[in-house]
Amino acid sequence: MPEIPTSDVRLLAPAQVAEVLGVSVDEVMELVEKARLRGMRVGSPARWRIDEASVAAYLDEQAEEARRMALWRQSNEASFPELWGTGIVRNAD
């Protein structure tokens, strides 16, 4: 008897995703509607399920965005002596 191929896709309930992300179920569904998370309706009656890999990808995107914002803020606060001068006045004698 041939084996039935199994899928590596793990589906999570919106409430599970909300707990992982620390947001409400409504916010999770909004992320699905905006295609920031991959969701599908499965079963009978149909219920929403979210692809676990898309949650991981979303968290990675959020971490990268936070990293870039931190670098941007850091660069805005940086002091560049070669641009602003060193504060030392030298005589041309």
N, C-alpha and C positions, 0 to 999 in steps of 0.2 A: 504494500500500500504506500503510495507516494506521500511525502510529508507536506503538510499545508504550510506555505510560507507565512511567517509571522512578520508583523510590522514592528519597526523600532519606534514608531510614533507613539508618544504617550500623551494622552489627552487629560486635561484638568478641568474641573468645574470652575465656573467664574468665581465662586466663593473661595476656592483654594488659591486662585491667582490673586485675588484681592488681598488675602492674608499674606502671601509672599511679598507683594508690592507695597503693602501697608496703605491701601486705598479702598474705596468702597466698590461694591459690585457694579454700581452704575458707572463708575469711572473705568472699570475694566471693560464694560460693554462699549463705552465711548471709544476706548483704544481699539477695540475690534472694529467698530464702525469706521474709524479713521485709518484702518489697515495698519496700525502700529503693532497689533497682535493678530496672529492667524487664528481665526475661530471658525467653527462649523456647527451645524445643527445635526445631531445624531440621535438615533433611537426612535422609539414610538411610545409615548409622544416625544416629539423632537425637543431636545434640550441642547443648549449651547455648551460646547466644549472648546477649550483653547489648547493649541499645540504647545507642549512644554518647551520645545526648542525655540519657539518664537518668544516665549517669556525670557529665556536666557539671552537671546539676541537683543531684546528690548533693554534688559538690565545692562548688557555690555554697551549699548548705544548711550544709555543714560550716564554710565561711568565715564565714557569717552567725552561726552559733552561737558560733564563736570570738570574733567581734567583740562580740557581746552579752555573753559571759562576761567579756571584757576590760573593757567598760564597767561591768559590775556590780562587778567587783573594784575598779576605779578609784573608783566611787562609794562603796564601803564604806571605802576608805582616805582619802577626801576629808575635809578639815577645813572645817567650816561655822561661821565665827566668829559669825554671827548666831544660831546655835542653841546653840553651846557657850560663847559669851561671848568677849570679846576678851582677857581676862586683866587688864584695867585696871580698878581699883576707883576709882570716882568718889564724892566726898563730895556729899551732897545739900544742902550749905550754901548 
